[in-house]
Amino acid sequence: MDKYVQIQTTFEKREEAEKFAGLILDAGIAADGQIGEIFSAYNFEGKRHSHTEFLLAMKTRAELFGECEKFIKMHHPYKVPQIVATELIHGSQEYFEWISENTQRNIKHK
């Protein structure tokens, strides 16, 4: 049985998040993506930053995490993008099957 994860990354602009979501969906390595506005505070390169960002949360099969990580690093505008994954332990079987069906075209990339 497949295992599933939710992968999160952030963007400075909503348009960037929307464009990226389309790219990763077209690549078939994520089944969906939700974008939400958040407020972020963090230290980077010796300075404190705080501003609005846009969080993109994507669902995929756990075995595709490596593909997603490479894809994010290759296409993301940030120098050090947030790339975190949380295992999805509970959920409807139908939804998990839908994730598998919508990421099947990447099985050849293993």
N, C-alpha and C positions, 0 to 999 in steps of 0.2 A: 504494500500500500504506500502511495506517495505521502511525503511529508510536505507541509506548506509553510511559507514564511511571508511576513509583511516587511517590505524593505522601505525605509524612509530616507529621503534626501530633501534638502531645502534649496530655494532659489530666491534671488533678490527681487525678481519681477514675476508677476503672474503669467505673463506671456511666455517667459522662459520655461516655467513649469508646464504650461499647456503644450508648448512645442516639444519638450522632452517627453512628456507622457505619450504624445503621438508617435514619436520615434521609437520608444521602447515597446509600445504596443505593436507597431508595424514590424518590429524585429521578432515578435513572438516570444519574448522572454519574460513578459509580465502579462497577466490576464486583465488587469484593470488598474486604475489609478484614481485616487481622490486628492483634490487640491484644497487646502484650507489656509487661511491667513492666520499667522501666529506672530507673537512678539518674541524676538530672540535677544539674549544678552550673552556675550562670550568674550574671551580674550583671544586675540590673534595678532601675531607678530609684535608682541609687547604693548599692545593697546587694547583698551576696553571698547567694545562695540555694542550697540543696542539699537535695534530697528525692526521694522516689520519685514518678515520673510514669508515665503509661501512653501508650505510643507506638502510634498508629494509622497503619498503612501501607496505602494504598489503590492499586489499579491502575486505570488508565483510558487512554483514547486521549489522546495529546499535545494534540490540538486542543481537548480539554475542560479543559485546565489552567486557563484563565481562568475558566470556569464554577465549577470546584472552588475556586479561590482566593476568588471572590466568596461562594460558599456557606459556606466556612470562616469568613471574616470576619463574615458575617451571623449565623451560628449558634454560634460558638465562645465559651465563657465567658471566655477570656483577653483582656486588653486588647491584647496583641500576640502572637497565636498563631504558633507555628512553622508555616511553610508552605514546604516544600522539595520539589522534584521531581528525580528522577533518571531519565534516559532508560533504558528497558529495551532493550538492544541485542540480546541473545541470549535465546532462549527457544523453547519448542516452538511450532510454527505453530498447533497445535490450541488451545493456551492463549491465544495472541494472538487467534485467531478467536473464542474464547469471550468475551474481554474486549470485542471489537467487538460481538458479539451482545448483550451485557448492558449496553451503553451506547448502543445504537441509538436508543432513544426520545428521546434528546436532540439528534439531528441537527437537528431543527427549531429549536433554540436558537442556532444559529450566528449 
